[in-house]
Structure formats: structure tokens, C-alpha cells
């Protein structure tokens, strides 16, 4: 029995929307998820399964008898053009927020027990120690950003070294370039044994915003990858070089 037949059989037996992870755990324990996702996506393209794009994690289900199945989007890695076009269309039809709603959201963030207090700590630290020419200060700011933003540098200790990160920041005219809004600095710093684009997008933005009261940089992370077409394009440009 093929993987596709196994997946169809399991989905029929489940009789409800199920995630790729549930399919893998039940039918292919130990298999790498991208391998199975590819098969699931092919079944969606063939309309043998319907993908629910309104919830996360994404779920798939067997079409009901007599159900009219809409033309599916192709989210496979091999069809990036289609995925980017979909993101562009979603951006054009995005909900517009009023100034009042934006102000209320900003107020809620500032008063949030985690995000508001952590932002205040970052702001205070960066304003007290704005420059990046002292290795000890740079080390403390790296640790602060890593902890408050969950960039998980500690997971890559075999590939990155704190001393190298400090040296890169100290020798790239960091303060002058951030003050000028030189966004190419992120990609330059991010190129290490592993790509640190997410971490340095935050490190640069916080300096640009809290020290120089500017808004030249944008944070990149997995959330932005999902919802922001422009940021994803910038990230791909640098990480694929």
C-alpha cells in the first residue's frame, strides 16, 4: 500500500479534520515531516483531501459525499511563486485598522505583564548603554535580546561563539550604521556558521528605535514570515545567497 493510500485510509477512519502531525504519529512514526507533507499536499491538489486554511495547525479531511471541492492552492516548496502570489493577494485584502484600534493595541502591549515590562527593560538598558564598542556591554545586550525574544542562540552553541558575535558587532561600525538606518547591516551580521537573520533584525531594530528614536528596521521571525510578504522577500534575498 502506498503512502497516499495509507493517508487516505487513515483520514477516512478518523472521520474528522486531522493535522499532518497526527497522520505522521499514527501512520509513519519516525518519518521526517516534510516527506509526509509532500504526499499530503499532492492529495490536496488531487482533491482527494481538503485542506482547512482557516485554522492552525493546518488540518485536512476527506471530502463529504457530493461536496463541491474548491480549487486548492499549491503550498508546496516547489511552487513558491504561487505561494507568494497568494500572500500578495491576502495583503491587498487585509483588514484595515483605525487609529483608535492601533492605539488601544499599543496600550495593551505596554501594560502586558510580559511584553510591556520586557520592552521597558530593553529600552532602559539600551538608553543607558547605547554604544557597542565595549565587549562586556555587547555581551549583556546579546543575552538580553536572546532571552526576551526567545531567539534560542544557546541551541546552536556548537556552530556560533559569543566572542565572534561580539567581534562582528564591534568591527562593523555598528552604531553609525544603525543611526543612519543602514538595513544591509542585518544581512552582513547574520552570515555565520548558521544564519542569525532573526536575532540581528531584533538587535538592530532595538538600537535604532530606543537609542536613536528612528523606525528604519523591521523584526523578522517565523511569525513575520507567515504574515508579511515584503519581509519574507527581504529575508529570502539574503539567506539564499
C-alpha positions as CSV (number, residue, x, y, z in Angstrom):
1,X,0.0,0.0,0.0
2,X,1.4,3.4,-1.0
3,X,1.8,6.3,1.5
4,X,-1.0,8.1,-0.2
5,X,-3.4,5.1,0.2
6,X,-2.4,4.8,3.9
7,X,-3.1,8.5,4.5
8,X,-6.5,8.3,2.7
9,X,-7.5,5.2,4.7
10,X,-6.5,6.9,8.0
11,X,-8.4,10.1,7.2
12,X,-11.5,8.1,6.3
13,X,-11.2,6.2,9.6
14,X,-10.7,9.4,11.6
15,X,-13.8,11.0,10.1
16,X,-12.8,14.5,11.1
17,X,-10.1,17.1,10.2
18,X,-6.7,16.0,11.4
19,X,-3.2,17.5,11.3
20,X,-0.1,16.3,9.4
21,X,1.5,15.6,12.8
22,X,-1.4,13.3,13.8
23,X,-1.1,11.4,10.5
24,X,2.7,11.0,10.9
25,X,2.4,9.8,14.5
26,X,-0.3,7.3,13.7
27,X,0.9,6.0,10.3
28,X,4.6,7.0,9.8
29,X,6.3,7.2,13.2
30,X,9.9,8.4,12.9
31,X,9.5,9.7,9.3
32,X,10.6,13.3,8.6
33,X,7.6,15.6,8.4
34,X,8.5,17.3,5.1
35,X,8.5,13.9,3.4
36,X,4.9,13.2,4.5
37,X,3.7,16.8,4.0
38,X,4.6,16.5,0.3
39,X,2.3,13.5,-0.1
40,X,-0.5,15.2,1.8
41,X,-0.1,18.3,-0.4
42,X,-0.3,16.1,-3.6
43,X,-3.5,14.6,-2.3
44,X,-4.9,18.1,-1.7
45,X,-4.0,19.0,-5.3
46,X,-5.8,15.9,-6.5
47,X,-8.9,16.9,-4.4
48,X,-8.6,13.6,-2.5
49,X,-8.2,15.7,0.6
50,X,-9.4,19.1,1.6
51,X,-7.1,21.4,3.5
52,X,-8.5,23.8,6.1
53,X,-6.6,27.1,5.7
54,X,-8.6,28.9,8.4
55,X,-7.0,27.2,11.4
56,X,-3.5,26.4,12.7
57,X,-2.0,23.9,12.7
58,X,-3.5,23.2,9.2
59,X,-5.8,20.2,9.0
60,X,-7.0,18.0,6.2
61,X,-10.1,15.9,5.8
62,X,-11.9,13.6,3.3
63,X,-14.5,15.5,1.2
64,X,-18.0,14.7,2.1
65,X,-20.2,12.8,-0.4
66,X,-21.5,15.2,-3.0
67,X,-19.4,18.1,-1.7
68,X,-18.1,20.6,-4.2
69,X,-14.3,20.8,-3.7
70,X,-12.8,24.2,-4.5
71,X,-9.6,24.6,-6.5
72,X,-6.8,24.1,-4.0
73,X,-3.8,26.4,-3.5
74,X,-0.4,24.8,-4.0
75,X,1.7,25.4,-0.9
76,X,4.5,23.0,-1.8
77,X,8.1,24.3,-1.7
78,X,8.4,23.7,-5.5
79,X,5.6,26.2,-6.2
80,X,6.9,29.3,-4.3
81,X,5.6,31.7,-7.0
82,X,2.0,30.5,-6.2
83,X,2.6,30.9,-2.5
84,X,4.0,34.4,-2.8
85,X,1.1,35.4,-5.1
86,X,-1.3,34.1,-2.5
87,X,0.4,36.2,0.1
88,X,0.3,39.3,-2.1
89,X,-3.5,38.8,-2.6
90,X,-4.0,38.3,1.1
91,X,-2.0,41.5,1.8
92,X,-4.2,43.5,-0.6
93,X,-7.4,42.3,1.0
94,X,-6.0,42.7,4.6
95,X,-8.2,44.2,7.3
96,X,-7.5,47.9,7.8
97,X,-7.3,49.1,11.4
98,X,-8.3,52.5,12.7
99,X,-6.0,54.8,14.6
100,X,-8.1,54.2,17.7
101,X,-7.7,50.4,17.4
102,X,-3.9,50.8,16.9
103,X,-3.6,53.0,20.0
104,X,-5.6,50.6,22.0
105,X,-3.4,47.7,20.9
106,X,-0.3,49.6,21.8
107,X,-1.7,50.4,25.2
108,X,-2.5,46.7,25.8
109,X,1.1,45.7,24.8
110,X,2.6,48.3,27.1
111,X,0.6,47.1,30.1
112,X,1.0,43.4,29.3
113,X,2.9,41.7,32.2
114,X,5.4,40.1,29.9
115,X,5.8,42.2,26.7
116,X,5.3,45.6,28.3
117,X,7.7,45.0,31.1
118,X,10.3,43.4,28.9
119,X,10.1,46.3,26.4
120,X,10.7,48.7,29.3
121,X,13.8,46.7,30.4
122,X,15.2,46.7,26.9
123,X,14.5,50.4,26.5
124,X,16.2,51.3,29.8
125,X,19.3,49.1,29.1
126,X,19.9,50.4,25.6
127,X,19.5,54.0,26.6
128,X,21.9,53.6,29.5
129,X,24.4,51.7,27.3
130,X,23.8,52.8,23.7
131,X,27.2,52.2,22.2
132,X,28.7,48.9,21.0
133,X,32.4,49.3,21.5
134,X,32.7,47.5,24.9
135,X,32.7,43.8,24.6
136,X,31.1,43.2,28.0
137,X,28.3,45.6,27.3
138,X,27.7,44.0,23.9
139,X,27.6,40.5,25.5
140,X,25.0,41.6,28.1
141,X,22.8,43.1,25.3
142,X,23.1,40.0,23.2
143,X,21.9,37.9,26.2
144,X,19.1,40.3,26.9
145,X,17.7,40.2,23.4
146,X,18.1,36.5,23.2
147,X,16.2,35.9,26.4
148,X,13.4,38.4,25.9
149,X,12.8,37.4,22.2
150,X,13.4,33.6,22.5
151,X,15.9,33.6,19.6
152,X,17.5,30.4,21.2
153,X,21.1,31.1,20.5
154,X,22.0,28.5,23.1
155,X,20.7,25.8,20.8
156,X,23.5,26.5,18.3
157,X,26.5,26.7,20.6
158,X,28.4,24.2,18.5
159,X,28.1,26.5,15.5
160,X,28.3,30.0,17.0
161,X,30.5,31.6,19.5
162,X,29.7,34.6,21.7
163,X,33.1,36.0,21.2
164,X,32.7,36.0,17.4
165,X,29.3,37.7,17.6
166,X,30.8,40.4,19.8
167,X,33.7,40.9,17.5
168,X,31.5,41.2,14.4
169,X,29.3,43.9,16.2
170,X,32.4,45.8,17.4
171,X,34.1,45.9,14.0
172,X,31.3,46.8,11.6
173,X,30.7,50.5,12.5
174,X,27.5,49.3,14.1
175,X,26.5,52.5,15.9
176,X,27.0,54.7,12.9
177,X,25.2,52.4,10.5
178,X,22.2,51.8,12.8
179,X,21.9,55.5,13.4
180,X,21.8,56.0,9.6
181,X,19.3,53.3,9.1
182,X,21.6,51.0,7.1
183,X,19.4,47.9,6.9
184,X,22.1,45.9,4.9
185,X,23.8,45.6,8.3
186,X,21.4,42.8,9.3
187,X,22.3,40.5,6.5
188,X,26.0,41.3,7.0
189,X,25.9,40.3,10.7
190,X,23.6,37.4,10.1
191,X,26.1,35.4,8.0
192,X,27.7,33.0,10.4
193,X,28.0,29.2,10.6
194,X,24.2,29.4,10.9
195,X,22.0,32.2,9.7
196,X,21.1,34.7,12.5
197,X,18.9,37.0,10.5
198,X,16.1,36.8,13.1
199,X,18.4,37.7,16.0
200,X,20.2,40.6,14.3
201,X,17.0,42.0,12.9
202,X,15.9,42.5,16.6
203,X,19.3,43.6,17.8
204,X,19.5,46.4,15.1
205,X,15.8,47.4,15.5
206,X,16.0,47.9,19.2
207,X,19.1,50.1,18.9
208,X,17.6,52.1,16.0
209,X,14.3,52.6,17.9
210,X,15.3,53.1,21.6
211,X,18.7,54.8,21.1
212,X,18.0,56.9,18.0
213,X,14.2,57.2,18.1
214,X,14.0,56.0,14.5
215,X,11.9,53.4,12.7
216,X,14.2,52.2,9.9
217,X,14.4,48.5,10.7
218,X,11.8,45.6,10.9
219,X,11.9,42.5,13.0
220,X,12.0,39.2,11.1
221,X,10.9,35.9,12.7
222,X,8.7,33.0,12.0
223,X,5.5,35.0,12.6
224,X,6.5,37.7,10.2
225,X,7.4,35.0,7.6
226,X,3.8,33.8,7.7
227,X,2.0,37.1,7.6
228,X,4.3,39.6,5.8
229,X,5.1,39.3,2.1
230,X,7.7,42.2,2.0
231,X,9.7,40.9,5.0
232,X,9.8,37.4,3.7
233,X,11.1,38.6,0.4
234,X,13.9,40.5,2.1
235,X,14.8,37.6,4.2
236,X,14.9,35.1,1.3
237,X,17.1,37.5,-0.7
238,X,19.8,37.4,1.9
239,X,19.5,33.9,3.3
240,X,19.6,32.2,-0.2
241,X,22.9,33.9,-1.2
